[in-house]
Amino acid sequence: MRDILTSARTAADQLRQLFEPTPLQRNDHLSNRFGAEIWLKREDLTPVRSYKIRGAFNAMRRVLDDTPAQEVFVCASAGNHAQGVAYACRHFGRRGVIFMPVTTPRQKIDKTRIFGGDQVEIRLTGDYFDQSLAAAQAFCAEVGAHFLSPFDDDDVIEGQASVGVEIMDQLGRAPDMLVLPVGGGGLAAGVKRYFEALGTPPAFRYVEPLGGPSLTAALKAGAPVTLPRVDSFVDGAAVARIGARPFATLKDADPSQVLLAPEDRICVTMLEMLNVEGIVLEPAGALSIDALPDLQDQIRGKTVVCLTSGGNFDFERLPEVKERAMRFAGTKKYFILRLPQRPGALRDFLEILGPEDDIARFEYLKKSARNFGTVLIGIETTRAENIRSLFARMETAGFDFRDVTIDETLANFLL
């Protein structure tokens, strides 16, 4: 393995052809909230709005140093790695063929086309990343192209380590704690390698989505394993299997250092950063900040760097993010109400609503019963305690109802 201190520094220096170091910003809002010095490493402010450009550029640079005649590069990506590869292809004047899942947000597809220009061809294949990956690798074998892995590649990991170089240059020392998002593990592995090589590493905390805990599963098994199911909401980090090379670096992590972020809570964090700070983060980009409440007893009085890994957020998803955030916060509930089929029954229900309770949905589910009708009701309010009070009043009044907000099976059918 190359000397990571030298190679990461070289990668950082070479990246200056594309962009200046991303800002390391002290965040007053988060610092005051958690009683710590919270700094954000703003990888959402690279030219492609994510750190992925680092690994893609460095890997392509390394290949062209060794094989200048290499003309075609291929990748599979849900979006951010694709944009990094596209940008690098245009920079180096090489052809890129990018395989993306059909379910990739339109914003990421369009931006990939913009960054790659005439150098890049996009192929939408499969519903999931693993299907796109298989198609990309088959294409590489067919035409002799070079495959650029999004994370399971030493040159990519080396490029991601340039984040650590910039943090040290900007902060002047290692922070007390470094909070890193984990998907395939390339970023976390690169930064960890760099700081450990310095000899005085910070305390590391790794954050992955609850619906895609590939590092957690690998630590439990002692090797990378394929998750049977992945929630794709955190599309930038929803990886079914952590990379073998990243895991070789992360395998000594204590399981207590790995935090799982619920997808709905991530939505709360995204909205908070947008509304309070004006910072646009995609779900994966909010992972490190989302973990801070779980770490508050460990970080008080300390210097903490959170890496905001990406800001490629499609605002068409904003209603979904708001909906999920309200459900997590307890300010929006859906319930099935068994309503007597008699005059005044609906009025009786409406009269127990509080002054801040708003009916967001009202739908009869069954109209054939003579004595009772089933109604799906959605209530929005300003405080979670309003919902609790409403449910208490409904019970006192004798209404028969069932909360289906977090019932995954029913919610998939009804909401």
C-alpha positions in Angstrom: 0.0 0.0 0.0 1.3 3.5 -0.8 2.2 5.9 1.9 -1.2 7.5 2.5 0.2 10.8 3.9 2.1 11.4 0.6 -0.5 10.0 -1.7 -3.4 11.9 -0.1 -1.4 15.1 -0.1 -0.7 14.6 -3.8 -4.4 13.9 -4.5 -5.4 17.1 -2.7 -2.8 19.1 -4.6 -3.9 17.7 -8.0 -7.6 18.4 -7.1 -6.8 22.1 -7.1 -7.0 21.9 -10.9 -10.8 21.4 -10.4 -11.7 23.3 -7.2 -10.4 25.0 -4.1 -10.6 23.2 -0.7 -14.2 22.9 0.5 -14.9 25.1 3.5 -14.6 23.9 7.1 -17.2 26.1 8.9 -17.9 26.4 12.6 -21.7 26.1 12.9 -23.0 28.4 15.7 -26.5 26.8 15.7 -25.2 23.3 16.3 -22.4 24.4 18.6 -24.9 26.2 20.9 -27.4 23.4 20.8 -24.9 20.7 21.8 -22.4 22.7 23.9 -19.5 21.8 21.6 -17.4 23.3 18.9 -19.2 21.8 15.8 -17.5 22.3 12.5 -19.0 21.2 9.1 -16.7 20.0 6.4 -18.8 21.2 3.4 -18.4 18.5 0.8 -21.8 19.6 -0.5 -20.0 22.6 -2.0 -17.7 20.8 -4.5 -18.4 21.4 -8.2 -20.6 18.3 -8.2 -22.0 18.9 -4.7 -20.5 15.8 -3.1 -17.1 14.4 -2.2 -17.3 11.7 -4.9 -15.5 13.9 -7.3 -12.3 13.4 -5.3 -12.1 9.6 -5.7 -13.3 9.6 -9.3 -10.7 12.2 -10.3 -7.8 10.5 -8.4 -8.6 7.1 -9.7 -8.8 8.3 -13.3 -5.6 10.3 -12.9 -3.8 7.2 -11.6 -5.0 5.1 -14.5 -4.0 7.6 -17.1 -0.6 8.0 -15.5 0.0 4.2 -16.0 -2.0 3.8 -19.2 -2.3 7.0 -21.2 -4.1 5.3 -24.0 -7.0 4.3 -21.9 -10.0 5.9 -23.6 -13.2 4.5 -22.0 -14.2 4.6 -18.3 -17.3 3.0 -16.9 -19.1 3.3 -13.6 -22.3 2.4 -11.9 -23.8 4.9 -9.5 -27.0 6.1 -7.9 -25.9 9.7 -8.7 -23.0 11.3 -6.9 -20.2 9.0 -8.1 -21.7 9.3 -11.6 -21.4 13.1 -11.4 -17.8 12.9 -10.2 -16.9 10.5 -13.0 -18.7 12.6 -15.6 -16.8 15.7 -14.4 -13.5 13.9 -14.5 -14.2 12.5 -18.0 -14.8 16.0 -19.3 -11.6 17.2 -17.6 -9.4 14.5 -19.0 -11.1 14.3 -22.4 -12.1 10.7 -22.0 -15.3 8.8 -22.9 -17.5 7.8 -20.0 -20.3 5.3 -19.9 -22.4 5.6 -16.8 -24.9 3.0 -15.6 -27.6 4.4 -13.2 -30.7 2.8 -11.7 -33.9 3.8 -13.4 -35.1 5.0 -10.0 -32.3 7.6 -9.7 -33.7 11.1 -8.9 -34.1 13.1 -12.1 -32.0 15.9 -10.7 -28.9 13.7 -10.5 -29.4 12.3 -14.0 -29.7 15.7 -15.5 -26.6 17.1 -13.6 -24.6 14.1 -14.7 -25.4 14.9 -18.3 -24.4 18.6 -17.7 -21.1 17.7 -16.1 -20.1 15.2 -18.7 -21.3 16.9 -21.8 -20.5 15.1 -25.0 -17.9 12.9 -23.2 -20.5 10.9 -21.3 -23.2 8.4 -22.2 -25.8 7.6 -19.5 -27.6 4.2 -19.5 -30.5 3.7 -17.1 -30.5 0.1 -16.1 -32.2 -1.8 -13.3 -34.3 -0.7 -10.4 -31.4 -1.1 -7.8 -27.8 -0.2 -7.7 -26.6 -3.8 -7.7 -28.4 -4.4 -11.0 -26.8 -1.3 -12.6 -23.4 -2.5 -11.2 -23.8 -5.9 -12.9 -24.6 -4.3 -16.2 -21.7 -1.9 -16.0 -19.2 -4.7 -15.2 -20.6 -6.9 -18.1 -20.1 -3.9 -20.4 -16.5 -3.4 -19.3 -15.7 -7.0 -20.0 -17.3 -6.7 -23.4 -15.5 -3.6 -24.6 -12.3 -3.5 -22.5 -13.2 -0.4 -20.6 -11.8 0.5 -17.2 -14.3 0.2 -14.4 -14.3 3.0 -11.7 -15.7 1.6 -8.5 -17.6 4.1 -6.3 -15.8 2.9 -3.2 -14.0 -0.5 -3.4 -10.8 0.8 -5.1 -7.6 1.9 -3.4 -7.2 4.9 -5.8 -10.7 6.0 -5.0 -10.1 5.7 -1.3 -6.9 7.6 -1.6 -8.8 10.4 -3.3 -11.3 10.5 -0.6 -8.5 10.8 2.0 -7.8 14.3 0.6 -10.7 15.4 2.8 -8.5 14.6 5.8 -5.7 16.6 4.3 -7.9 19.7 4.0 -9.3 19.3 7.5 -5.9 19.3 9.0 -4.8 22.3 7.0 -7.9 24.2 7.9 -8.3 23.3 11.6 -4.6 23.1 12.3 -4.9 19.9 14.3 -7.0 16.8 14.5 -10.4 17.4 16.0 -11.5 15.6 19.1 -14.1 13.7 17.2 -14.7 13.1 13.5 -18.2 12.0 12.4 -18.3 10.3 9.1 -21.2 9.0 6.9 -20.8 5.4 5.6 -22.3 3.9 2.5 -19.8 1.7 0.7 -17.2 2.9 3.1 -14.7 4.6 0.8 -14.8 8.0 2.4 -14.6 6.7 5.9 -11.8 4.4 5.1 -9.7 7.1 3.3 -10.1 9.7 6.1 -9.4 7.1 8.8 -6.3 5.9 7.0 -5.0 9.4 6.7 -5.5 10.5 10.3 -4.2 7.2 11.7 -1.0 7.7 9.7 -0.6 11.1 11.3 -0.2 9.3 14.6 -2.8 11.3 16.6 -6.2 10.3 15.2 -9.4 11.7 16.5 -12.2 9.6 17.9 -14.1 8.3 15.0 -17.9 7.8 14.8 -19.5 6.3 11.7 -23.1 6.9 10.7 -25.1 4.8 8.3 -28.8 4.8 7.5 -31.0 2.5 9.6 -32.3 0.9 6.4 -28.8 0.2 5.0 -26.5 -0.9 7.9 -23.8 -2.5 5.7 -21.0 -1.7 8.1 -22.9 -2.9 11.2 -23.7 -6.2 9.5 -20.1 -6.6 8.4 -18.7 -6.0 11.9 -21.2 -8.5 13.3 -20.2 -11.1 10.7 -16.5 -10.3 10.7 -16.6 -9.8 6.9 -18.7 -7.9 4.3 -22.1 -9.4 3.9 -25.0 -8.6 1.5 -28.0 -7.2 3.2 -31.3 -8.9 2.2 -33.1 -5.6 2.0 -32.1 -2.0 1.7 -34.3 1.1 2.2 -33.3 3.3 -0.8 -34.5 6.6 0.7 -30.9 7.6 1.7 -29.9 6.9 -1.9 -26.3 8.2 -1.5 -25.5 5.7 1.3 -28.0 2.9 0.7 -25.5 0.2 -0.1 -26.3 -3.5 0.3 -22.7 -4.5 0.9 -19.8 -2.5 2.2 -16.7 -2.6 0.0 -14.0 -5.2 0.9 -11.1 -2.7 0.7 -12.9 -0.1 2.9 -13.9 -2.8 5.4 -10.2 -3.9 5.7 -9.6 -0.4 7.2 -12.9 -0.2 9.2 -13.0 -3.8 10.6 -11.4 -2.8 13.9 -14.2 -0.3 14.7 -16.0 -1.0 17.9 -19.7 -1.6 17.1 -20.6 1.2 19.6 -18.8 3.6 17.3 -21.3 2.9 14.5 -24.6 4.8 14.8 -27.8 4.1 12.8 -29.8 7.1 11.6 -33.6 6.5 11.1 -34.7 7.7 7.7 -37.5 9.8 9.1 -35.3 11.5 11.6 -32.9 12.3 8.8 -35.8 14.2 7.3 -36.1 16.3 10.4 -32.4 17.1 10.2 -32.6 18.1 6.6 -35.4 20.5 7.2 -33.7 22.0 10.2 -30.5 22.7 8.2 -32.5 24.1 5.3 -34.8 26.3 7.4 -32.4 27.4 10.1 -29.0 27.5 8.2 -30.0 27.7 4.6 -27.9 24.6 3.9 -29.3 22.1 1.3 -28.4 18.6 2.1 -29.4 15.3 0.5 -30.3 12.5 2.9 -26.8 11.0 2.9 -25.3 14.5 3.3 -27.3 14.9 6.6 -26.1 11.6 8.2 -23.3 13.0 10.3 -25.3 15.9 11.7 -28.3 13.7 12.3 -26.1 11.6 14.7 -25.3 14.5 17.0 -28.2 14.0 19.4 -27.0 10.4 20.0 -23.5 11.8 20.7 -24.4 14.8 22.9 -23.1 13.2 26.1 -19.8 12.4 24.4 -19.1 15.7 22.6 -19.9 18.4 25.2 -17.0 20.8 25.3 -15.1 19.1 22.5 -14.2 20.0 18.9 -16.2 17.9 16.5 -16.1 17.8 12.7 -19.1 16.5 10.8 -18.7 15.8 7.2 -21.7 16.9 5.1 -21.1 14.6 2.2 -23.5 15.8 -0.4 -26.1 18.3 -1.4 -27.7 16.8 -4.5 -31.3 17.1 -3.3 -34.2 17.1 -5.7 -36.7 19.6 -4.4 -39.5 17.5 -5.9 -38.9 15.2 -2.9 -39.4 18.0 -0.4 -43.1 17.1 0.3 -42.0 13.6 1.1 -39.2 14.8 3.4 -41.6 17.1 5.2 -44.2 14.3 5.6 -41.6 11.9 7.0 -40.2 14.6 9.3 -43.6 15.4 10.7 -44.4 11.7 11.3 -41.1 11.3 13.2 -41.7 14.5 15.2 -45.2 13.2 16.1 -46.9 16.3 14.6 -48.7 14.3 11.9 -50.7 11.1 12.5 -52.8 8.9 10.4 -55.5 6.8 12.0 -58.4 4.6 11.0 -61.6 5.7 12.8 -64.7 3.5 13.1 -67.5 6.1 12.9 -71.1 5.3 13.7 -73.5 5.7 10.8 -75.8 8.2 12.4 -76.6 11.9 12.0 -74.1 14.0 14.0 -71.4 11.4 14.4 -68.9 13.3 12.3 -69.8 16.5 14.1 -69.1 14.8 17.4 -65.6 13.9 16.2 -64.9 17.4 14.8 -65.8 19.0 18.1 -63.0 17.3 19.9 -60.3 18.6 17.6 -58.0 21.1 19.2 -57.5 24.6 17.9 -54.1 23.7 16.3 -55.3 20.4 14.8 -55.8 20.4 11.0 -57.4 17.6 9.0 -55.0 16.8 6.2 -56.8 13.8 4.9 -60.3 12.4 5.2 -61.3 9.3 3.2 -64.1 6.7 3.7 -62.6 3.3 3.3 -65.8 1.3 3.5 -69.3 2.5 2.7 -71.3 -0.7 2.8 -71.7 -1.2 6.5 -75.1 -0.1 7.9 -74.1 0.7 11.4 -70.5 1.9 11.2 -68.2 3.4 8.5 -64.4 3.2 8.4 -62.6 6.5 7.8 -58.9 7.2 7.2 -58.0 10.5 8.8 -54.7 12.4 8.7 -54.2 15.1 11.3 -51.4 17.8 11.2 -50.6 19.9 14.2 -47.9 22.1 15.6 -46.8 20.0 18.7 -46.6 16.3 19.4 -48.5 16.8 22.7 -51.5 18.0 20.7 -51.8 14.6 19.1 -51.5 12.8 22.5 -54.3 15.1 23.9 -56.5 14.4 20.9 -56.1 10.7 21.2 -56.9 10.9 24.9 -60.1 12.9 24.2 -61.1 10.4 21.5 -60.7 7.5 24.0 -62.7 9.4 26.6 -65.5 10.0 24.0 -65.6 6.3 23.2 -64.3 6.5 19.6 -62.8 3.3 18.2 -59.6 4.1 16.3 -56.3 2.7 15.3 -53.0 4.6 14.7 -51.5 3.4 11.4 -48.8 6.0 11.1 -45.9 3.7 11.8 -47.6 0.5 10.7 -45.4 -0.2 7.6 -47.7 -2.7 6.1 -50.9 -0.7 6.3 -49.1 2.6 5.5 -47.8 1.1 2.3 -51.4 0.4 1.2 -53.2 3.4 2.7 -50.9 6.4 2.8 
